């Protein structure tokens, strides 16, 4: 008769997993969610400018 792989009890190696505290992220208030953070400082150095799309030939020949 065959014994299934999980049928034999495992041997303990003495390893005990350390309990770690759960991480919790605090939620924001509804007014701050709608209006934004009043203390926000915009640190961008320049405004977003989309790249001009060039055709393959104009980029190849530099026209």
N, C-alpha and C positions, 0 to 999 in steps of 0.2 A: 504494500500500500504506500502511496506517495504522501509526503508531508508538504503542505503548501509553504511558500516562502515566509509568509507572515505568521505561520502557526507556532513557531518556536519563539519563546520569550527572549528578548534581547538581554545582553549582559550590561550592567551599568558600569560606565567608565568613571564615575565620580564627578562629572562636569555639572556644575550648577549655574544656570543662566542668571545673570544679574538683572534685578528689576530696575528699570529706568523710569523716571517720572514722565507722565504723559505731557506732550507739548500742546500748548493751547494758544491760539491766536485770538486776541480780543477783537470784537466786532466794532465797527464805526457807527456813530449815531446816524439817524436818517437824514437830519439836516446837513451834516458834513458830507454824507454820501451824495446828496443832491446839489449842494452849492460848492463843494470842494473844500480843501484845507485852507483856512485863512492864513496860516503861517508858511505856505508853500513858497519856495524861492526857486525861480526858473534859472537853472544853471547852463542852459544851452548857449553856445557861443555864436551860432548863426541860425537863420531860419531855414526851414526845409525847402530845397529847390529840387524838383524832380529832374533827372537827367534827360537831356534832349536825345530823342531816338534818331539815330542815323542809319542810313541804309548800309549794307555791306560794302558796296562799291565806294560810297563817299568816305567811309572810314578807311578803306584800303588805299585809295588814291589821295586822301587828304584834301578833298574838294570841299 
